[in-house]
């Protein structure tokens, strides 16, 4: 049985075409190639016509997390260029099919919530709001059939033992630095640690109870080779995606309850050494994901503290710039200047010896106007209240007031 291509416009669930089948075939040989299509996580986003962009512009990872829109033409061209450089052409990671339809898959899902992205940034030592799901380290090509069951959580990519240990130690050290209130190594160090041009070998792992698809792989020269579950003849899959992102994808899919069953089914005809190695890799995967799970509360606290510090820094910078550009002193600055002055030296109307008139209402300052710094909104409103009148208007007002005063108080007749 062959799975039909999932269409974004159809509104169908990508799982609907295979949910009732225990066995089916993943075969790209009979599918024509109408061009690159959207990621299947993006079914909530209507298709947009991409705009032309200059080919001379160097692609950089977007600076915001938002993935509410479809992949831009710039992002597609950058991913295509990476595949041309690293692989020779774009192709499905599993089937190696380069001549037929492929779609863009994401290791860290495009639909990930903001608090999850904050958790990943916290555990990977990244700066707050610096990770974007459309990073090329997070994207790779898959055939539509494999893409749909990948997003449905039926299979994952398992790195080798050395890579798993490296990621586990990296996350452990990053979380320890955060817990000790030390500065992390930062986003640039992460990008250098997981170089975009390096390819990591991954093992295709299908979760038990999700069906047993037969996979047809292109081995070159128009020759195809079929692989049946548990895919012992399927070669290692070399891919450029950052191993931490592959672990973030695999961690929620593979629980500790799956380890024994996966090892039993994948190692039925393998040696005890292979069985022991696979069990160690799956255990390392679960241990690494447990570091993420245990850091959820600390990640939320870190986000609040980091946002508060950024806001205070911006407010201090705005007040400093305002003081340089204007001789007007803000109320908070005047209040700070009087803090060190004895009460007796203050003017009588500020020393507290003059009671307010009867019925007067004391103005309650908002929380943004208390302290030694004003928020951006407060400074903006203060600027609006400041009257700027040119010399001609002032003279006109003076003449008007003088004339009015003369008419109200005429000179006596002699």
The 8 nearest C-alpha neighbors of each residue, nearest first, counted from 0:
[[1, 23, 24, 2, 22, 20, 25, 17],
 [2, 0, 24, 23, 3, 25, 26, 144],
 [1, 3, 16, 144, 4, 0, 17, 25],
 [4, 2, 5, 1, 16, 144, 143, 6],
 [3, 5, 143, 6, 2, 144, 30, 13],
 [4, 6, 13, 3, 7, 143, 11, 9],
 [5, 7, 9, 8, 4, 10, 11, 13],
 [8, 6, 9, 42, 10, 5, 39, 11],
 [7, 9, 6, 10, 42, 45, 11, 46],
 [8, 10, 6, 11, 7, 5, 12, 42],
 [9, 11, 8, 7, 12, 6, 42, 13],
 [12, 10, 9, 13, 15, 6, 5, 7],
 [11, 13, 14, 15, 10, 16, 5, 9],
 [14, 12, 15, 147, 5, 11, 16, 39],
 [15, 13, 12, 16, 18, 17, 147, 151],
 [16, 14, 12, 18, 13, 17, 11, 19],
 [17, 15, 14, 18, 2, 13, 3, 19],
 [16, 18, 20, 19, 15, 14, 2, 23],
 [19, 17, 15, 14, 20, 16, 21, 209],
 [18, 20, 17, 21, 16, 15, 14, 210],
 [21, 19, 17, 22, 18, 23, 210, 16],
 [20, 22, 210, 211, 19, 23, 209, 212],
 [23, 21, 211, 212, 210, 20, 24, 213],
 [24, 22, 212, 0, 1, 213, 20, 25],
 [23, 25, 213, 212, 1, 0, 26, 214],
 [24, 26, 214, 213, 215, 212, 144, 1],
 [25, 27, 215, 28, 24, 214, 29, 1],
 [28, 26, 30, 29, 99, 25, 96, 142],
 [27, 29, 26, 30, 99, 31, 96, 215],
 [28, 30, 27, 31, 26, 99, 32, 1],
 [29, 31, 27, 28, 99, 32, 100, 26],
 [32, 30, 99, 33, 100, 29, 28, 98],
 [31, 33, 100, 99, 34, 30, 98, 101],
 [34, 32, 31, 100, 35, 99, 36, 30],
 [35, 33, 32, 100, 36, 101, 99, 102],
 [34, 36, 102, 101, 100, 37, 33, 103],
 [37, 35, 102, 34, 38, 103, 101, 100],
 [36, 38, 39, 102, 103, 41, 69, 35],
 [37, 39, 103, 40, 41, 104, 102, 36],
 [38, 40, 41, 42, 37, 147, 7, 146],
 [41, 39, 38, 42, 109, 110, 108, 150],
 [40, 42, 39, 43, 44, 38, 69, 37],
 [41, 43, 44, 7, 40, 39, 45, 10],
 [44, 42, 41, 45, 40, 67, 7, 68],
 [43, 45, 42, 41, 68, 46, 69, 67],
 [46, 44, 47, 43, 42, 69, 68, 8],
 [45, 47, 44, 48, 69, 37, 7, 8],
 [48, 46, 49, 45, 69, 68, 44, 71],
 [47, 49, 50, 46, 72, 71, 51, 69],
 [48, 50, 72, 47, 71, 51, 70, 73],
 [51, 49, 52, 48, 72, 71, 73, 47],
 [52, 50, 49, 53, 72, 73, 54, 48],
 [53, 51, 54, 50, 73, 72, 56, 55],
 [52, 54, 55, 56, 51, 73, 57, 50],
 [53, 55, 56, 52, 57, 73, 76, 51],
 [54, 56, 53, 57, 52, 58, 73, 77],
 [55, 57, 54, 53, 58, 52, 73, 59],
 [58, 56, 55, 59, 54, 77, 53, 73],
 [59, 57, 77, 56, 60, 73, 74, 76],
 [60, 58, 61, 57, 134, 62, 77, 74],
 [59, 61, 134, 62, 58, 131, 133, 135],
 [62, 60, 63, 131, 59, 134, 133, 64],
 [61, 63, 129, 60, 64, 131, 130, 128],
 [64, 62, 61, 65, 131, 128, 129, 130],
 [65, 63, 131, 130, 66, 128, 132, 62],
 [66, 64, 67, 63, 131, 68, 132, 109],
 [65, 67, 68, 109, 64, 69, 132, 110],
 [66, 68, 65, 44, 69, 41, 110, 43],
 [69, 67, 66, 44, 70, 65, 41, 71],
 [70, 68, 71, 44, 67, 41, 37, 46],
 [69, 71, 74, 72, 68, 75, 37, 133],
 [70, 72, 74, 73, 69, 49, 75, 68],
 [71, 73, 75, 74, 49, 76, 70, 50],
 [72, 74, 76, 71, 75, 77, 52, 58],
 [75, 73, 77, 71, 72, 76, 78, 70],
 [76, 74, 72, 78, 77, 73, 79, 71],
 [75, 77, 79, 73, 74, 78, 80, 72],
 [76, 78, 80, 74, 75, 79, 58, 73],
 [79, 77, 81, 75, 80, 76, 135, 74],
 [80, 78, 76, 82, 81, 77, 75, 83],
 [79, 81, 83, 77, 78, 82, 76, 84],
 [80, 82, 78, 84, 79, 83, 85, 77],
 [83, 81, 85, 86, 79, 84, 89, 80],
 [84, 82, 87, 88, 80, 81, 86, 85],
 [83, 85, 81, 82, 87, 86, 80, 88],
 [86, 84, 82, 83, 81, 87, 196, 88],
 [87, 85, 82, 88, 83, 84, 89, 81],
 [86, 88, 83, 84, 85, 82, 89, 81],
 [89, 87, 83, 82, 86, 90, 97, 79],
 [88, 90, 82, 97, 79, 83, 86, 140],
 [89, 91, 97, 96, 95, 140, 92, 88],
 [90, 92, 141, 95, 140, 96, 94, 93],
 [91, 93, 95, 141, 94, 140, 90, 236],
 [94, 92, 91, 95, 236, 141, 216, 203],
 [93, 95, 216, 96, 91, 217, 92, 215],
 [96, 94, 91, 90, 217, 92, 93, 216],
 [95, 97, 90, 94, 91, 217, 98, 99],
 [98, 96, 90, 99, 89, 95, 91, 88],
 [99, 97, 96, 100, 32, 90, 31, 89],
 [98, 100, 32, 97, 31, 30, 96, 101],
 [99, 101, 32, 34, 142, 31, 33, 35],
 [102, 100, 142, 141, 140, 91, 35, 143],
 [101, 103, 36, 141, 140, 35, 142, 143],
 [102, 104, 140, 38, 139, 138, 141, 37],
 [105, 103, 139, 138, 140, 38, 102, 141],
 [106, 104, 138, 107, 108, 137, 139, 109],
 [105, 107, 137, 248, 245, 244, 108, 138],
 [108, 106, 105, 248, 244, 132, 137, 109],
 [107, 109, 110, 111, 105, 106, 132, 40],
 [110, 108, 111, 132, 66, 40, 107, 105],
 [109, 111, 108, 40, 112, 66, 41, 67],
 [112, 110, 108, 109, 115, 113, 116, 107],
 [113, 111, 115, 114, 110, 116, 109, 117],
 [112, 114, 116, 115, 117, 111, 64, 118],
 [113, 115, 117, 116, 112, 118, 299, 111],
 [116, 114, 118, 117, 112, 113, 119, 111],
 [115, 117, 119, 113, 118, 114, 120, 112],
 [116, 118, 114, 120, 115, 119, 121, 113],
 [119, 117, 115, 121, 116, 298, 120, 295],
 [118, 120, 116, 122, 121, 117, 123, 115],
 [121, 119, 125, 117, 123, 118, 122, 124],
 [120, 122, 118, 119, 124, 123, 298, 117],
 [123, 121, 119, 174, 170, 120, 124, 173],
 [124, 122, 120, 125, 170, 121, 119, 173],
 [125, 123, 173, 183, 121, 185, 122, 120],
 [126, 124, 186, 120, 185, 123, 121, 127],
 [125, 127, 129, 186, 185, 128, 120, 124],
 [126, 128, 129, 120, 125, 117, 302, 305],
 [129, 127, 130, 126, 64, 63, 117, 120],
 [128, 130, 126, 127, 62, 131, 125, 63],
 [131, 129, 128, 64, 132, 120, 125, 63],
 [132, 130, 64, 133, 134, 63, 61, 129],
 [131, 133, 134, 109, 137, 107, 130, 64],
 [134, 132, 131, 135, 137, 138, 60, 61],
 [133, 135, 136, 60, 137, 132, 131, 138],
 [134, 136, 138, 137, 78, 133, 240, 60],
 [137, 135, 240, 134, 241, 138, 195, 239],
 [136, 138, 135, 134, 240, 106, 105, 132],
 [139, 137, 105, 135, 104, 136, 103, 106],
 [138, 140, 104, 103, 105, 141, 137, 240],
 [139, 141, 103, 91, 102, 104, 101, 92],
 [142, 140, 91, 101, 102, 146, 92, 145],
 [141, 143, 101, 145, 91, 144, 146, 102],
 [144, 142, 146, 145, 4, 147, 102, 141],
 [145, 143, 146, 147, 142, 2, 25, 148],
 [146, 144, 148, 142, 147, 143, 149, 141],
 [145, 147, 143, 149, 144, 141, 148, 142],
 [146, 148, 150, 149, 144, 145, 13, 143],
 [147, 149, 151, 150, 145, 153, 146, 152],
 [150, 148, 146, 152, 151, 147, 154, 153],
 [149, 151, 147, 152, 148, 146, 40, 153],
 [150, 152, 148, 149, 153, 147, 14, 13],
 [151, 153, 149, 150, 154, 252, 148, 155],
 [154, 152, 148, 206, 149, 151, 209, 205],
 [155, 153, 205, 204, 149, 206, 152, 148],
 [156, 154, 249, 204, 203, 157, 205, 149],
 [155, 157, 203, 201, 202, 204, 245, 158],
 [156, 158, 202, 201, 155, 203, 159, 204],
 [159, 157, 201, 162, 163, 200, 202, 156],
 [158, 160, 162, 161, 163, 201, 200, 157],
 [159, 161, 163, 162, 280, 164, 158, 279],
 [162, 160, 164, 163, 159, 165, 158, 166],
 [161, 163, 165, 164, 159, 160, 158, 166],
 [162, 164, 160, 166, 165, 161, 167, 158],
 [165, 163, 167, 161, 162, 166, 168, 160],
 [164, 166, 162, 168, 163, 167, 169, 161],
 [165, 167, 169, 163, 168, 164, 170, 243],
 [166, 168, 164, 287, 170, 169, 165, 163],
 [169, 167, 171, 165, 166, 170, 172, 164],
 [168, 170, 166, 172, 167, 171, 165, 173],
 [169, 171, 173, 167, 172, 168, 122, 123],
 [170, 172, 168, 174, 169, 173, 167, 175],
 [173, 171, 175, 169, 170, 174, 168, 176],
 [174, 172, 170, 176, 124, 175, 171, 122],
 [173, 175, 177, 171, 122, 176, 172, 170],
 [176, 174, 172, 178, 177, 173, 171, 179],
 [177, 175, 181, 179, 173, 174, 178, 183],
 [176, 178, 174, 180, 175, 179, 181, 173],
 [177, 179, 175, 180, 176, 174, 181, 297],
 [178, 180, 176, 181, 177, 175, 174, 182],
 [181, 179, 177, 178, 176, 182, 175, 183],
 [182, 180, 176, 179, 177, 183, 178, 175],
 [181, 183, 180, 184, 176, 177, 185, 124],
 [184, 182, 124, 185, 176, 181, 173, 177],
 [183, 185, 188, 124, 182, 186, 125, 189],
 [186, 184, 125, 183, 124, 188, 187, 126],
 [185, 187, 125, 189, 188, 126, 190, 124],
 [188, 186, 190, 189, 185, 191, 184, 125],
 [187, 189, 191, 186, 190, 185, 184, 192],
 [190, 188, 192, 186, 187, 191, 193, 185],
 [189, 191, 187, 193, 188, 192, 194, 186],
 [192, 190, 188, 194, 189, 193, 187, 195],
 [193, 191, 189, 190, 194, 188, 187, 241],
 [194, 192, 190, 191, 241, 189, 195, 197],
 [193, 195, 191, 196, 197, 192, 190, 241],
 [194, 196, 197, 239, 136, 193, 240, 190],
 [195, 197, 194, 239, 198, 85, 81, 193],
 [198, 196, 194, 195, 239, 199, 193, 238],
 [197, 199, 239, 238, 237, 196, 200, 240],
 [198, 200, 237, 238, 239, 201, 197, 158],
 [201, 199, 237, 236, 235, 158, 238, 198],
 [202, 200, 158, 236, 157, 156, 235, 237],
 [201, 203, 157, 235, 156, 204, 236, 158],
 [202, 204, 156, 155, 201, 205, 157, 154],
 [205, 203, 155, 154, 202, 156, 206, 157],
 [206, 204, 154, 153, 207, 203, 155, 209],
 [205, 207, 153, 154, 209, 204, 208, 261],
 [208, 206, 209, 205, 261, 260, 210, 257],
 [207, 209, 210, 206, 211, 21, 153, 205],
 [210, 208, 207, 153, 206, 211, 21, 205],
 [211, 209, 21, 22, 208, 212, 20, 207],
 [210, 212, 22, 228, 21, 213, 23, 209],
 [213, 211, 23, 22, 24, 210, 214, 25],
 [212, 214, 227, 24, 226, 25, 23, 211],
 [213, 215, 25, 226, 225, 212, 24, 216],
 [216, 214, 225, 26, 224, 226, 223, 25],
 [217, 215, 94, 224, 223, 95, 218, 225],
 [216, 218, 223, 95, 219, 96, 222, 94],
 [217, 219, 222, 223, 216, 224, 220, 221],
 [220, 218, 221, 222, 217, 223, 95, 216],
 [219, 221, 222, 218, 217, 223, 96, 224],
 [220, 222, 219, 223, 217, 218, 28, 96],
 [221, 223, 220, 219, 218, 217, 224, 216],
 [224, 222, 217, 216, 218, 215, 221, 225],
 [223, 225, 216, 215, 217, 226, 218, 222],
 [226, 224, 215, 214, 216, 213, 227, 223],
 [225, 227, 214, 230, 213, 215, 233, 232],
 [228, 226, 213, 230, 229, 214, 225, 212],
 [229, 227, 230, 211, 213, 226, 212, 231],
 [228, 230, 265, 231, 227, 264, 205, 211],
 [231, 229, 228, 233, 227, 232, 226, 265],
 [230, 232, 233, 229, 265, 228, 226, 234],
 [231, 233, 230, 234, 226, 227, 229, 225],
 [232, 234, 230, 231, 226, 235, 203, 236],
 [235, 233, 232, 236, 202, 231, 230, 203],
 [236, 234, 202, 201, 200, 237, 233, 203],
 [235, 237, 201, 200, 202, 234, 238, 92],
 [238, 236, 200, 199, 198, 201, 235, 239],
 [237, 239, 198, 199, 240, 236, 200, 92],
 [238, 240, 198, 197, 195, 199, 241, 196],
 [241, 239, 136, 137, 238, 242, 138, 244],
 [240, 242, 136, 244, 243, 193, 239, 245],
 [241, 243, 245, 244, 246, 240, 158, 166],
 [244, 242, 246, 245, 241, 166, 247, 123],
 [243, 245, 247, 242, 246, 241, 106, 107],
 [244, 246, 242, 248, 247, 243, 106, 249],
 [247, 245, 249, 243, 248, 244, 250, 242],
 [248, 246, 244, 250, 245, 249, 243, 107],
 [247, 249, 245, 246, 106, 250, 107, 244],
 [248, 250, 246, 252, 155, 247, 251, 253],
 [249, 251, 288, 247, 252, 246, 253, 248],
 [252, 250, 249, 253, 248, 254, 247, 288],
 [253, 251, 249, 250, 152, 254, 248, 155],
 [254, 252, 250, 251, 257, 249, 255, 285],
 [255, 253, 256, 257, 252, 285, 251, 258],
 [254, 256, 257, 258, 285, 253, 282, 259],
 [255, 257, 254, 258, 259, 260, 253, 261],
 [258, 256, 255, 254, 260, 259, 261, 253],
 [257, 259, 261, 255, 260, 256, 262, 281],
 [260, 258, 262, 261, 257, 263, 256, 278],
 [259, 261, 263, 262, 257, 258, 264, 207],
 [262, 260, 258, 264, 263, 259, 265, 257],
 [261, 263, 259, 265, 260, 264, 266, 258],
 [262, 264, 260, 261, 266, 265, 267, 259],
 [265, 263, 261, 262, 267, 266, 260, 229],
 [264, 266, 262, 229, 263, 267, 261, 231],
 [267, 265, 269, 268, 263, 264, 262, 274],
 [266, 268, 264, 269, 265, 263, 262, 270],
 [269, 267, 266, 270, 265, 264, 231, 263],
 [270, 268, 266, 267, 273, 271, 274, 265],
 [269, 271, 273, 272, 274, 268, 266, 267],
 [270, 272, 274, 273, 275, 269, 266, 276],
 [273, 271, 275, 274, 270, 276, 269, 277],
 [272, 274, 276, 270, 271, 275, 277, 269],
 [273, 275, 271, 277, 272, 276, 266, 278],
 [274, 276, 272, 278, 273, 277, 271, 279],
 [277, 275, 279, 273, 278, 274, 272, 280],
 [278, 276, 280, 274, 279, 275, 273, 281],
 [277, 279, 275, 281, 276, 280, 282, 274],
 [280, 278, 276, 282, 277, 281, 283, 275],
 [281, 279, 277, 283, 282, 278, 160, 284],
 [280, 282, 284, 278, 283, 279, 277, 285],
 [281, 283, 279, 285, 284, 280, 286, 278],
 [284, 282, 286, 280, 281, 285, 287, 279],
 [283, 285, 281, 287, 282, 286, 280, 288],
 [284, 286, 288, 282, 287, 283, 289, 250],
 [287, 285, 283, 289, 284, 288, 282, 290],
 [288, 286, 167, 284, 290, 289, 285, 283],
 [287, 289, 285, 291, 250, 290, 286, 284],
 [288, 290, 292, 286, 287, 291, 293, 285],
 [291, 289, 293, 288, 287, 292, 294, 286],
 [292, 290, 288, 289, 294, 293, 122, 295],
 [291, 293, 289, 290, 294, 295, 288, 118],
 [292, 294, 290, 291, 295, 289, 296, 297],
 [293, 295, 297, 291, 292, 296, 298, 290],
 [296, 294, 298, 297, 293, 292, 118, 299],
 [297, 295, 299, 298, 294, 300, 293, 301],
 [296, 298, 300, 294, 299, 295, 301, 178],
 [297, 299, 301, 295, 296, 118, 300, 121],
 [298, 300, 302, 296, 301, 297, 303, 295],
 [301, 299, 297, 303, 302, 298, 304, 296],
 [300, 302, 298, 304, 299, 303, 305, 297],
 [301, 303, 299, 305, 300, 304, 306, 298],
 [304, 302, 300, 306, 301, 305, 307, 299],
 [305, 303, 307, 301, 306, 302, 308, 300],
 [306, 304, 308, 302, 307, 303, 301, 309],
 [305, 307, 309, 303, 308, 304, 302, 310],
 [308, 306, 310, 304, 305, 309, 303, 311],
 [307, 309, 311, 305, 310, 306, 312, 304],
 [308, 310, 312, 306, 307, 311, 313, 305],
 [309, 311, 307, 313, 308, 312, 306, 314],
 [312, 310, 314, 308, 313, 309, 315, 307],
 [311, 313, 309, 315, 310, 314, 308, 316],
 [312, 314, 316, 310, 311, 315, 317, 309],
 [313, 315, 317, 311, 316, 374, 312, 310],
 [316, 314, 312, 318, 317, 313, 311, 319],
 [315, 317, 319, 313, 314, 318, 312, 320],
 [318, 316, 314, 320, 319, 315, 321, 313],
 [319, 317, 321, 315, 320, 316, 322, 314],
 [318, 320, 316, 322, 321, 317, 315, 323],
 [321, 319, 317, 323, 318, 322, 316, 324],
 [322, 320, 318, 324, 319, 323, 325, 317],
 [323, 321, 319, 325, 320, 324, 318, 326],
 [324, 322, 320, 321, 325, 319, 326, 318],
 [323, 325, 321, 322, 320, 326, 319, 327],
 [326, 324, 322, 327, 323, 321, 328, 320],
 [327, 325, 328, 322, 324, 323, 321, 329],
 [326, 328, 325, 329, 322, 321, 324, 385],
 [329, 327, 332, 326, 333, 330, 322, 325],
 [328, 330, 332, 331, 333, 327, 381, 322],
 [329, 331, 333, 332, 334, 328, 335, 368],
 [330, 332, 334, 371, 333, 329, 335, 372],
 [333, 331, 335, 329, 334, 330, 336, 328],
 [334, 332, 336, 330, 335, 331, 329, 337],
 [333, 335, 331, 337, 332, 336, 330, 338],
 [334, 336, 332, 338, 333, 337, 331, 371],
 [335, 337, 333, 334, 338, 332, 339, 340],
 [338, 336, 340, 334, 335, 339, 333, 345],
 [339, 337, 335, 336, 340, 334, 341, 333],
 [338, 340, 337, 336, 341, 335, 342, 334],
 [341, 339, 337, 338, 342, 344, 345, 336],
 [342, 340, 344, 343, 339, 345, 338, 337],
 [341, 343, 344, 345, 350, 340, 351, 349],
 [342, 344, 341, 345, 350, 346, 340, 347],
 [345, 343, 341, 342, 346, 340, 350, 347],
 [344, 346, 350, 342, 343, 349, 347, 341],
 [347, 345, 349, 348, 350, 344, 343, 342],
 [346, 348, 350, 349, 345, 352, 353, 351],
 [347, 349, 346, 350, 353, 351, 352, 345],
 [350, 348, 346, 347, 351, 345, 352, 353],
 [351, 349, 347, 345, 342, 352, 348, 346],
 [350, 352, 349, 353, 348, 354, 347, 342],
 [353, 351, 350, 354, 347, 348, 349, 355],
 [352, 354, 351, 348, 355, 347, 350, 349],
 [355, 353, 352, 356, 351, 357, 348, 359],
 [354, 356, 359, 357, 353, 358, 361, 360],
 [355, 357, 359, 358, 354, 353, 360, 361],
 [358, 356, 359, 355, 354, 360, 361, 353],
 [357, 359, 356, 360, 355, 361, 354, 362],
 [360, 358, 357, 356, 361, 355, 362, 354],
 [361, 359, 362, 358, 355, 357, 363, 356],
 [360, 362, 363, 359, 355, 364, 358, 356],
 [363, 361, 360, 364, 359, 365, 368, 355],
 [362, 364, 361, 365, 360, 366, 368, 369],
 [365, 363, 368, 362, 366, 369, 367, 361],
 [364, 366, 367, 368, 363, 369, 362, 377],
 [365, 367, 369, 368, 364, 370, 363, 373],
 [366, 368, 365, 369, 374, 373, 377, 364],
 [369, 367, 366, 365, 373, 364, 370, 377],
 [368, 370, 366, 367, 364, 365, 371, 331],
 [371, 369, 372, 368, 331, 373, 367, 335],
 [370, 372, 331, 335, 332, 369, 373, 334],
 [373, 371, 370, 315, 331, 314, 374, 318],
 [374, 372, 368, 377, 378, 314, 367, 375],
 [373, 375, 377, 376, 314, 367, 378, 372],
 [374, 376, 378, 377, 379, 314, 373, 317],
 [377, 375, 379, 374, 378, 380, 373, 381],
 [378, 376, 380, 374, 379, 375, 373, 381],
 [379, 377, 381, 375, 380, 376, 382, 373],
 [378, 380, 376, 382, 377, 381, 375, 383],
 [381, 379, 383, 377, 382, 378, 376, 384],
 [382, 380, 378, 384, 383, 379, 377, 385],
 [381, 383, 379, 380, 385, 384, 378, 386],
 [382, 384, 380, 381, 385, 379, 386, 378],
 [385, 383, 381, 382, 386, 380, 379, 387],
 [384, 386, 382, 383, 381, 387, 380, 327],
 [387, 385, 384, 388, 383, 382, 389, 381],
 [386, 388, 385, 389, 384, 383, 382, 390],
 [389, 387, 386, 392, 393, 390, 391, 385],
 [388, 390, 392, 391, 393, 387, 394, 386],
 [391, 389, 393, 392, 394, 388, 395, 396],
 [392, 390, 394, 393, 389, 395, 388, 396],
 [393, 391, 395, 394, 390, 389, 396, 388],
 [392, 394, 390, 396, 391, 395, 397, 389],
 [395, 393, 397, 391, 396, 392, 398, 390],
 [394, 396, 392, 398, 397, 393, 399, 391],
 [395, 397, 399, 393, 394, 398, 400, 392],
 [398, 396, 394, 400, 395, 399, 401, 393],
 [399, 397, 401, 395, 396, 400, 402, 394],
 [400, 398, 396, 402, 397, 401, 403, 395],
 [399, 401, 403, 397, 398, 402, 404, 396],
 [402, 400, 404, 398, 403, 399, 397, 405],
 [403, 401, 405, 399, 404, 400, 398, 406],
 [402, 404, 400, 406, 401, 405, 399, 407],
 [403, 405, 401, 407, 402, 406, 400, 408],
 [406, 404, 402, 408, 409, 407, 403, 401],
 [407, 405, 403, 404, 408, 409, 402, 401],
 [406, 408, 404, 405, 409, 403, 402, 410],
 [407, 409, 405, 406, 404, 410, 403, 411],
 [410, 408, 405, 406, 407, 411, 404, 412],
 [409, 411, 412, 408, 405, 413, 406, 407],
 [412, 410, 413, 409, 408, 405, 406, 407],
 [411, 413, 410, 409, 408, 405, 406, 407],
 [412, 411, 410, 409, 408, 405, 406, 407]]
